[in-house]
Amino acid sequence: MKITRITTYRVPPRWMFLKMETDEGIVGWGEPVIEGRARTVEAAVHELSEYVIGKDPSRINDLWQTMYRGGFYRGGAVFMSAIAGIDQALWDIKGKLLGAPVFELLGGRVRDRMKTYCWVGGDRPADIIAQIRERLAHGFDTFKMNGCEELGMIASSKAVDDAVARVAEIREAFGNTIEFGLDFHGRVSAPMAKVLVKELEPFRPLFIEEPVLAEQAEYYPRIAAQTSIPLAAGERMYSRFEFKHVLERGGIAIIQPDLSHAGGITECVRIAAMAEAYDVAFAPHCPLGPIALASCLHVDFISWNATLQEQSMGIHYNRGGEVLDYVLNKEALALDEGGYAKPFTGPGLGIEVNEELVIERSREPVDWRNPLWRHPDGSVAEW
């Protein structure tokens, strides 16, 4: 079998899908994208395709290493996201060729179902209580929300009080009948992270995500030493070589690589195994589409330390497209009471992409961009 063509489709709300064709008619799908930089990753996909077209898709490890090591420059968000989507499609083809779900090819399941959580609130969360009640009615009991709006390097007491009051209100309304993580989203400087984690500790969030930016990772162990709240990070780390340094330093309790950013299934299996050796939980980042989510779940089902799976059904970014819109066999991604995902039964990634809808919506793609925020003094703020 030989790979004959790779086609990319940018679709709403902010995703990009990849279709890989072979000379035997077996097709694989991947999801290579950086939110807000889809065109850049698209160019990288087609540059990397010269290493893949005409090759045997079953040699996933060799193709991965060729794409990663074949050029002098490597790593980073763009290259690793491009590799990720190609890698997902290769695994999809391999599973379809052998008639088995990807998790079976990776050694089989370690669990019978996988706990997921959903987002509530938006970039500037307002009526979170009502959103939680709505999700509870649909069977969810675990959530994530932005922990704060933009903060200065040294923020006011009011900004801190506002962030803490929002969390206090949630605990008062629901007690311990729900669990939630708080995403600092890299908006918080190291000095303010120390303040916030201390103030938030009585409310016992499941975790605090990206307490500081990944480029400030040396602060993870320092912040962890000051709180009992588990710290999570990893959506802006792109290979096992970056995670290696974070795991060695300590401080992070949960790593969150993104299966569409961190080299795909092949690389994230390695990252999960590395984390297990350090007694660190694995909870993949996934505010993306159905192919990314399916890829995450296959790795979750074979990783003993997989703890939680993010998924974006109903997330505030999904305008013009929802996760299940692009899936024909929607039951494959149906969630049970409590937000549990079931193992896939179909071959490959286990989802059937609605190619007709993908093509239709790709004709008028939207170039999504994240908001650009500024502090009161006019300087750029972290979004």
N, C-alpha and C positions, 0 to 999 in steps of 0.2 A: 504494500500500500504506500502511496505517495501523497503528500499534501499538494494540492493544486492551486488553491486560492485562499486568500484572507480578505474578508470584507468587513468594514466597520460601519456602524450606524449610530449616530448621535440622536438620542431620543429624549423627550421630556420625562421627568422634570429636570434632570441634570446628569443623565447617565449616558454611557456609550457601551454598545454591545459589539461583539466580534463573532463573525461566523467563519469557521475554518472548514473547507471542503477537501475531499480526497477523491482519488481516481476510482475508488470502489463505492462511492456514493454515501459513505458514512460522513456525517456532519457533526462538528463540535462547536459549542458556544462558550464564549468567555465574556468577562466584563472589565475591560481595562479603562480606567478613568481616574482623573483627579478632579474632584468637584471644583468647577470654575476654570479648569484648564484642559477641557476635553480635546480641543483641537491640537494642543501641544502633544498630548499623549497619543493622539491619532497619528500624528506625523512619526512619532517614535515607533509605533506598532509597524507602520509600513517600512520604515528603515530596517527594523529587526527582522522583518519577514524574509529578507534575502537569505538569512541563515536557516529558514524553515521551509520555504517553498521547494518542492521536489524531494524533500526528505521523508523518511519513515516516521510517522507520528507516534509509533509505539516506543521509540527511543526517547522517552520524556527526559530522563536524567541527562543524557548527552545533549539534547537540544537546549535544556535549561542552562547547562554549563557553557555551551557555545554562545548563547545569547548574553550570558552574564560576563564571560571572560573573553569573548571574541573581539571586543573593542577595548582600547587602552583605558578609556574612561568608563566607569561603572557605578552602579548604586544610585541613590537619590530617588526622589519622588517620581520623576518622569520615566526613567528607564525601568525601574522596578515595577511600576504600574503597567507599563507596556508588556513586560515579561509576564506579569501576573495574569493578564487576560489571555495571552497565548497559552500559558501553562494550564489554565482552567479548561480551555478548549481541547488541549491534548489529552487531559484526563477524561473529558467527556467522550472523546473518540475511543480511547482505550477501553473504557467501560462498555461502550456500545459494541465494540468489536468482540469483547469477551462475554458479553451478556450479563454483566454484574454491576451493581452500584460501586461507585468509587471507594466507599468505605470498606467494601469487601476486598478490593485490590490492595488496600493499605493494611490489611491484617484482620479486619473484622471489628465489630462494635465492642466497646467496653461498657456501654449503657443502653438502656431500652428507650429512653426519651431524653430530650435536651431542653433545659429550662431557658426561656427567652424573656426579654424585657422590652418594654416599649417606652417611647419618649412622651413626655407631657410638657406643655409650655412651649415657648418659642425662643427666639434669640433674646427677647425682652419679655420674660414670662409674666403673665398677669393673672388670669383666672385659672390657676393650676388646680385648685380644689375641685372645680366643676369638671375639668378634664379627667382627673383621677377617678371621680365618681362614674363618669361615662365609660372609662376603660374597665373599671371594676365590674360594671354591668355586662361587659363582654368577656369576663373571666380572667382578666389580668390582675396580678397582685404585686408585680415588681416593675419599677419604673426608673427612668433617668430624666433629669432636668438640668438646665443650666443653673449653676449655683449662684451666679451673680451677673450683673451687667458689666460694662467696662469699669476698670478701676485704675486709678493713678498708681504710680510706684509707691507713693505714700498716700493712701486714701483717707477720706474723712471718716469720722466716727459714724456719721449718718449713713454713709455707703455701707459700712460694715453692719450697722444695725438693720438696715433694709434687707440685706442678704440673710442675716440670721433670723429676722422676723418671719420671712417667707417660709423657712424650714420649720420654725417653731409652730407656725399655723398648720402646717401639714401634719406634724406629729400630734398636735392637739385634736385635729379633726379625725384622724384615723388610728391613732395609737400605734400599736405594733401589728395591726392587721394587714399592713402593707410594708414593703421594703422599697428603698429608693437609693440610687446613687446620685451624687452631685458632680456635675462637670464644670470645672473651673475654666476649661476651654483655652488654657494658656493666657487668660486675661489677667491673671494675678501675679504680681511680682513676688520674689522670694520673701521680702520683708512682710508683705501683706498676707502671704500664705500662712506664715507662722501665726499671725493674729486670727485669721479666719478658722483655721483648723482647731485652735483652742476654743473659740467661741461656739463652733458647731459640734464639738465633741459630745455634749450632753444629749444630742438628738440622734446619735448613733446611726448615721447614714451607712449604707452597705460599703461604700467606698467614696473617695474623692478622686476624680479623674483629672489628669493633667494639672496637678497642683501648681506646677510651673511649666514653662515651655520645655520641650525635649532638649533644646540647646543649653538649658540650665540644669541638666540632669544631675550634676554634682550636688544639687540641693535635695534630691530625693531622700538620701539617707539622713540628712540633717533634719528635714521636716518630719520624716517617719519617727525619729527619735523623740519628737515632741508631742506625739499623738498616738492614740490607740486606734484611730480610724485607718483602715487599710487604704493605701495609696495605689492608684492605677494609672497606667500610661502606656503609650506605644503606637497610637494611630499615626504619629508622625515619625516613626522609625521604620526603616525600609528593608532591613536584612538582618540575618542572625549575627552579623558582625557588629551592628549597632546594639542589638539586644545583649550581646556578650558583655559589653562594658557596663551596661546598666545592671545586669544580673550580678556581675562581680562586685560592684559597689554596694549593692543591697539597697533596701528602702522601699522598693516596689513590691507590693503583695499580689498584684494582678497585672499581667501584661495583656495588651490589647492590639496586637498586630491586625492590619486590615488585609483580608485575602485578595483585595483588588489593588493594593498598594505595595505590599511586602512580598513580592515575588510569587504570589499564587499559592496553590495547594502544596507544591513541592517544598517551598521554602518555609511555609508556616507549620508544616509537620515537624520540621527540624527545630523551629523556634519553640513550639510547644514542648518538645522533648527536652530542650535545654532548660526551659523554665521548670519542668518537673524535677530536674536534678537539683534545682535551688529551692524546692518546695514553694514555688510561686504558681498561682492559679493562672489559667488561660481563659480569656473572655474576648473573642475577636470583635473588633470594631466593624460595624456594618450599617451605615445609614444610607445604603445604596439599593440596587435592584435585585431581582430574583436570582440571577446567575451568581452574583456575589454571595447572596444569602445561602444558596444551595452549597456553594463551595465551602463556606464557613462550617455549615452543619456536618459535612462529610468529615472535616478535620475534627470537629467537636466529638463526633461519635467514636473516633478512634483514639482520642487523647484523654487519658485518665484524669488529668488536672483541669479539663474544661469545666467551667463553673457556670457561666452565663453567656447567652448569645444575644447581642443587640440585633434588632430588626426594625425596619423603617415603615411598617404598615401604619398609615395615618400620621406620619411625622409631618411637621409643619413645612418642610421643604417640598413635599410632594404635590405640586400644583401642575396639572396637565398630564399626570401619569402616576399610577399606583403600582405597587409591587406585583400584585396578581393580575394587573391588566395584560401583562406580556406573557402570561403562562396559560397554556391550554388545559393542562391537568392540574387545576388549582388545588385539588385535594392533596397533592404532594407537599404543599406548603401550608396546609391547614394546621392550626394550633389547637391543642386540646385545652380543657379547663385548666387554668393556672398558667397558660401560655407555654405549654410544652410542645415541641416539635417531634414528630414521629420519624423513624428511619425511612429513607427512601426505598421503594421497591423496584423502581424502574432502573434500567442500565445507565451507566455514565453518571452524570450529575443528577439524573432522576426527574428533570423537569423538561416539558415539551414547550419550546419557545414559540409564541405566536408570531411567526415570521411575517405574515401578511400585515399585522398591525405594526410591527417594528418598521417595516419598509414604509408604510403609510405615514407614520409619525416622524420618520427620519427625513421626510421631504421638506419639512419646515422646522428644523431643530432650533432650540432656544439656547443661546450662549449664556448660561447661568453664571452669575458672579455673586460672591458673598458681599454683604454690606461693607462699606468703608466707614468706619466710625472714627470720630475725633473727640479728644478731651475738650473741656471748656476753654482751655488756652489755645486750641487750634492744632495741637500736635496729634499725630496719628495714634489711634488706640488699637489694641489687639481685639479682633473680633472673635 
